[in-house]
Amino acid sequence: MTALASPTPARAAASAATAGAPLTIGQAAERSGVSPKMLRHYESLGLLPPVARTASGYRLYGEKEVHTLRFIRRARDLGFSMAEIAELLKLWQNRRRASGQVKRIAQSHIADLDRRMAEMQAMRRALAELADCCHGDDRPDCPILDDLAQGATP
């Protein structure tokens, strides 16, 4: 059996609030679908509160942290930035929040996605036009390279 380091009162309360046996970082990562490296990264960013540790310094996670990691993973899957995720986490954890705040973040993200999609469509059209102009044969002249060279500084 592993001995636990003396947790702070806040850590003790958090540990008491989590159900089930403590999970190692690998187990928490597996259950949440987040790699151990990303789990540590999210913790370093403050997206996860510090967790209890064993006497030898190993992190111990509970179901509450796994649930939070799933929230973060889903938000990342939807393309939210780390700053947006931090704000969404605060709102998720605040039961007195106004849903309008959450909707504003989502709508702002949708607008950003629309802008980026329009930029990518413009890039695709430009590249398709250049590809159509290229013969793609054994000749050395290439309109794609010519166009790229026009934007390069000597």
Phi and psi in degrees as GROMACS dihedral restraints (atoms count N, CA, C in turn):
[ dihedral_restraints ]
;  ai    aj    ak    al  type     phi  dphi    fc
    3     4     5     6     1   -88.3    20    10
    4     5     6     7     1   133.6    20    10
    6     7     8     9     1   -81.9    20    10
    7     8     9    10     1   141.0    20    10
    9    10    11    12     1   -92.3    20    10
   10    11    12    13     1   144.3    20    10
   12    13    14    15     1   -69.2    20    10
   13    14    15    16     1   154.4    20    10
   15    16    17    18     1   -65.1    20    10
   16    17    18    19     1   112.0    20    10
   18    19    20    21     1   -79.5    20    10
   19    20    21    22     1   155.0    20    10
   21    22    23    24     1   -69.5    20    10
   22    23    24    25     1   164.7    20    10
   24    25    26    27     1   -55.7    20    10
   25    26    27    28     1   -37.6    20    10
   27    28    29    30     1   -65.6    20    10
   28    29    30    31     1   -42.1    20    10
   30    31    32    33     1   -66.1    20    10
   31    32    33    34     1   -40.2    20    10
   33    34    35    36     1   -61.7    20    10
   34    35    36    37     1   -42.5    20    10
   36    37    38    39     1   -65.2    20    10
   37    38    39    40     1   -41.0    20    10
   39    40    41    42     1   -65.2    20    10
   40    41    42    43     1   -41.0    20    10
   42    43    44    45     1   -64.9    20    10
   43    44    45    46     1   -39.5    20    10
   45    46    47    48     1   -66.9    20    10
   46    47    48    49     1   -29.2    20    10
   48    49    50    51     1   -77.5    20    10
   49    50    51    52     1   -19.6    20    10
   51    52    53    54     1   -90.1    20    10
   52    53    54    55     1   137.0    20    10
   54    55    56    57     1   -90.9    20    10
   55    56    57    58     1   152.5    20    10
   57    58    59    60     1    84.8    20    10
   58    59    60    61     1   178.9    20    10
   60    61    62    63     1   -72.9    20    10
   61    62    63    64     1   148.9    20    10
   63    64    65    66     1   -62.3    20    10
   64    65    66    67     1   148.8    20    10
   66    67    68    69     1  -110.5    20    10
   67    68    69    70     1   143.4    20    10
   69    70    71    72     1   -73.9    20    10
   70    71    72    73     1   170.6    20    10
   72    73    74    75     1   -61.8    20    10
   73    74    75    76     1   -38.1    20    10
   75    76    77    78     1   -65.3    20    10
   76    77    78    79     1   -41.8    20    10
   78    79    80    81     1   -66.7    20    10
   79    80    81    82     1   -43.1    20    10
   81    82    83    84     1   -63.7    20    10
   82    83    84    85     1   -39.6    20    10
   84    85    86    87     1   -63.3    20    10
   85    86    87    88     1   -45.4    20    10
   87    88    89    90     1   -63.1    20    10
   88    89    90    91     1   -44.4    20    10
   90    91    92    93     1   -68.5    20    10
   91    92    93    94     1   -28.9    20    10
   93    94    95    96     1   -95.8    20    10
   94    95    96    97     1   -17.2    20    10
   96    97    98    99     1    81.0    20    10
   97    98    99   100     1    18.2    20    10
   99   100   101   102     1  -114.9    20    10
  100   101   102   103     1   137.6    20    10
  102   103   104   105     1   -69.5    20    10
  103   104   105   106     1   154.0    20    10
  105   106   107   108     1   -56.2    20    10
  106   107   108   109     1   -36.9    20    10
  108   109   110   111     1   -62.5    20    10
  109   110   111   112     1   -45.7    20    10
  111   112   113   114     1   -68.3    20    10
  112   113   114   115     1   -34.9    20    10
  114   115   116   117     1   -59.5    20    10
  115   116   117   118     1   -46.8    20    10
  117   118   119   120     1   -63.6    20    10
  118   119   120   121     1   -38.3    20    10
  120   121   122   123     1   -62.6    20    10
  121   122   123   124     1   -46.7    20    10
  123   124   125   126     1   -61.8    20    10
  124   125   126   127     1   -37.7    20    10
  126   127   128   129     1   -65.8    20    10
  127   128   129   130     1   -41.5    20    10
  129   130   131   132     1   -65.9    20    10
  130   131   132   133     1   -28.5    20    10
  132   133   134   135     1   -80.8    20    10
  133   134   135   136     1    -9.2    20    10
  135   136   137   138     1    86.5    20    10
  136   137   138   139     1     9.7    20    10
  138   139   140   141     1   -72.2    20    10
  139   140   141   142     1   -26.9    20    10
  141   142   143   144     1  -116.0    20    10
  142   143   144   145     1   136.5    20    10
  144   145   146   147     1   -70.7    20    10
  145   146   147   148     1   158.8    20    10
  147   148   149   150     1   -57.8    20    10
  148   149   150   151     1   141.5    20    10
  150   151   152   153     1  -107.7    20    10
  151   152   153   154     1   165.8    20    10
  153   154   155   156     1   -63.0    20    10
  154   155   156   157     1   154.4    20    10
  156   157   158   159     1  -131.0    20    10
  157   158   159   160     1   154.3    20    10
  159   160   161   162     1   -74.8    20    10
  160   161   162   163     1   171.5    20    10
  162   163   164   165     1   -59.3    20    10
  163   164   165   166     1   -29.6    20    10
  165   166   167   168     1   -89.0    20    10
  166   167   168   169     1     5.1    20    10
  168   169   170   171     1    94.6    20    10
  169   170   171   172     1     2.1    20    10
  171   172   173   174     1   -73.5    20    10
  172   173   174   175     1   137.5    20    10
  174   175   176   177     1   -72.4    20    10
  175   176   177   178     1   145.8    20    10
  177   178   179   180     1  -125.9    20    10
  178   179   180   181     1   125.0    20    10
  180   181   182   183     1  -111.2    20    10
  181   182   183   184     1   155.4    20    10
  183   184   185   186     1  -118.3    20    10
  184   185   186   187     1  -179.4    20    10
  186   187   188   189     1   -62.6    20    10
  187   188   189   190     1   -31.7    20    10
  189   190   191   192     1   -61.5    20    10
  190   191   192   193     1   -44.4    20    10
  192   193   194   195     1   -67.6    20    10
  193   194   195   196     1   -38.4    20    10
  195   196   197   198     1   -62.5    20    10
  196   197   198   199     1   -42.0    20    10
  198   199   200   201     1   -62.6    20    10
  199   200   201   202     1   -41.9    20    10
  201   202   203   204     1   -64.0    20    10
  202   203   204   205     1   -40.6    20    10
  204   205   206   207     1   -63.6    20    10
  205   206   207   208     1   -37.8    20    10
  207   208   209   210     1   -64.3    20    10
  208   209   210   211     1   -39.4    20    10
  210   211   212   213     1   -59.6    20    10
  211   212   213   214     1   -48.9    20    10
  213   214   215   216     1   -61.7    20    10
  214   215   216   217     1   -45.4    20    10
  216   217   218   219     1   -59.5    20    10
  217   218   219   220     1   -44.4    20    10
  219   220   221   222     1   -65.2    20    10
  220   221   222   223     1   -40.8    20    10
  222   223   224   225     1   -63.3    20    10
  223   224   225   226     1   -39.6    20    10
  225   226   227   228     1   -65.8    20    10
  226   227   228   229     1   -39.5    20    10
  228   229   230   231     1   -59.1    20    10
  229   230   231   232     1   -31.5    20    10
  231   232   233   234     1   -86.7    20    10
  232   233   234   235     1     0.3    20    10
  234   235   236   237     1    86.9    20    10
  235   236   237   238     1    11.2    20    10
  237   238   239   240     1   -66.7    20    10
  238   239   240   241     1   145.9    20    10
  240   241   242   243     1   -75.4    20    10
  241   242   243   244     1   166.9    20    10
  243   244   245   246     1   -62.2    20    10
  244   245   246   247     1   -38.5    20    10
  246   247   248   249     1   -64.5    20    10
  247   248   249   250     1   -42.2    20    10
  249   250   251   252     1   -64.8    20    10
  250   251   252   253     1   -40.0    20    10
  252   253   254   255     1   -64.5    20    10
  253   254   255   256     1   -41.1    20    10
  255   256   257   258     1   -59.3    20    10
  256   257   258   259     1   -42.9    20    10
  258   259   260   261     1   -67.0    20    10
  259   260   261   262     1   -42.7    20    10
  261   262   263   264     1   -63.4    20    10
  262   263   264   265     1   -39.0    20    10
  264   265   266   267     1   -61.5    20    10
  265   266   267   268     1   -43.9    20    10
  267   268   269   270     1   -60.2    20    10
  268   269   270   271     1   -43.7    20    10
  270   271   272   273     1   -67.5    20    10
  271   272   273   274     1   -39.5    20    10
  273   274   275   276     1   -62.3    20    10
  274   275   276   277     1   -39.6    20    10
  276   277   278   279     1   -80.9    20    10
  277   278   279   280     1   -14.9    20    10
  279   280   281   282     1   -97.0    20    10
  280   281   282   283     1   103.6    20    10
  282   283   284   285     1   -69.2    20    10
  283   284   285   286     1   -12.8    20    10
  285   286   287   288     1   -99.1    20    10
  286   287   288   289     1    13.2    20    10
  288   289   290   291     1   -66.6    20    10
  289   290   291   292     1   160.4    20    10
  291   292   293   294     1   -96.5    20    10
  292   293   294   295     1   129.8    20    10
  294   295   296   297     1   -62.7    20    10
  295   296   297   298     1   -22.0    20    10
  297   298   299   300     1   -59.9    20    10
  298   299   300   301     1   -33.3    20    10
  300   301   302   303     1   -64.5    20    10
  301   302   303   304     1   -42.7    20    10
  303   304   305   306     1   -65.7    20    10
  304   305   306   307     1   -43.9    20    10
  306   307   308   309     1   -62.4    20    10
  307   308   309   310     1   -39.1    20    10
  309   310   311   312     1   -61.8    20    10
  310   311   312   313     1   -41.1    20    10
  312   313   314   315     1   -63.3    20    10
  313   314   315   316     1   -45.0    20    10
  315   316   317   318     1   -63.2    20    10
  316   317   318   319     1   -44.1    20    10
  318   319   320   321     1   -65.9    20    10
  319   320   321   322     1   -37.8    20    10
  321   322   323   324     1   -63.9    20    10
  322   323   324   325     1   -40.1    20    10
  324   325   326   327     1   -66.7    20    10
  325   326   327   328     1   -39.9    20    10
  327   328   329   330     1   -60.7    20    10
  328   329   330   331     1   -44.0    20    10
  330   331   332   333     1   -61.8    20    10
  331   332   333   334     1   -40.0    20    10
  333   334   335   336     1   -66.0    20    10
  334   335   336   337     1   -41.8    20    10
  336   337   338   339     1   -61.9    20    10
  337   338   339   340     1   -42.9    20    10
  339   340   341   342     1   -60.3    20    10
  340   341   342   343     1   -42.9    20    10
  342   343   344   345     1   -62.9    20    10
  343   344   345   346     1   -46.6    20    10
  345   346   347   348     1   -66.0    20    10
  346   347   348   349     1   -37.3    20    10
  348   349   350   351     1   -65.2    20    10
  349   350   351   352     1   -40.4    20    10
  351   352   353   354     1   -63.6    20    10
  352   353   354   355     1   -40.9    20    10
  354   355   356   357     1   -62.9    20    10
  355   356   357   358     1   -42.3    20    10
  357   358   359   360     1   -67.9    20    10
  358   359   360   361     1   -36.6    20    10
  360   361   362   363     1   -65.4    20    10
  361   362   363   364     1   -38.7    20    10
  363   364   365   366     1   -65.2    20    10
  364   365   366   367     1   -41.0    20    10
  366   367   368   369     1   -63.0    20    10
  367   368   369   370     1   -41.2    20    10
  369   370   371   372     1   -63.9    20    10
  370   371   372   373     1   -44.6    20    10
  372   373   374   375     1   -60.8    20    10
  373   374   375   376     1   -45.1    20    10
  375   376   377   378     1   -62.9    20    10
  376   377   378   379     1   -44.3    20    10
  378   379   380   381     1   -68.0    20    10
  379   380   381   382     1   -36.7    20    10
  381   382   383   384     1   -64.3    20    10
  382   383   384   385     1   -40.5    20    10
  384   385   386   387     1   -62.9    20    10
  385   386   387   388     1   -42.9    20    10
  387   388   389   390     1   -65.2    20    10
  388   389   390   391     1   -41.6    20    10
  390   391   392   393     1   -64.2    20    10
  391   392   393   394     1   -36.8    20    10
  393   394   395   396     1   -65.3    20    10
  394   395   396   397     1   -31.8    20    10
  396   397   398   399     1   -79.1    20    10
  397   398   399   400     1   -16.8    20    10
  399   400   401   402     1   -86.2    20    10
  400   401   402   403     1   132.0    20    10
  402   403   404   405     1   -72.6    20    10
  403   404   405   406     1   -28.6    20    10
  405   406   407   408     1    64.9    20    10
  406   407   408   409     1    33.4    20    10
  408   409   410   411     1  -116.2    20    10
  409   410   411   412     1  -153.8    20    10
  411   412   413   414     1   -84.8    20    10
  412   413   414   415     1    -3.7    20    10
  414   415   416   417     1   -71.6    20    10
  415   416   417   418     1   148.3    20    10
  417   418   419   420     1   -79.7    20    10
  418   419   420   421     1   -22.6    20    10
  420   421   422   423     1   -71.4    20    10
  421   422   423   424     1   137.8    20    10
  423   424   425   426     1  -146.4    20    10
  424   425   426   427     1   113.5    20    10
  426   427   428   429     1   -63.9    20    10
  427   428   429   430     1   -25.5    20    10
  429   430   431   432     1   -67.4    20    10
  430   431   432   433     1   -49.7    20    10
  432   433   434   435     1   -65.4    20    10
  433   434   435   436     1   -37.5    20    10
  435   436   437   438     1   -60.0    20    10
  436   437   438   439     1   -43.8    20    10
  438   439   440   441     1   -65.1    20    10
  439   440   441   442     1   -43.5    20    10
  441   442   443   444     1   -61.8    20    10
  442   443   444   445     1   -38.1    20    10
  444   445   446   447     1   -68.4    20    10
  445   446   447   448     1   -28.6    20    10
  447   448   449   450     1   -64.0    20    10
  448   449   450   451     1   -31.8    20    10
  450   451   452   453     1   -87.1    20    10
  451   452   453   454     1   -11.4    20    10
  453   454   455   456     1   -80.4    20    10
  454   455   456   457     1   142.9    20    10
  456   457   458   459     1   -90.5    20    10
  457   458   459   460     1   137.8    20    10
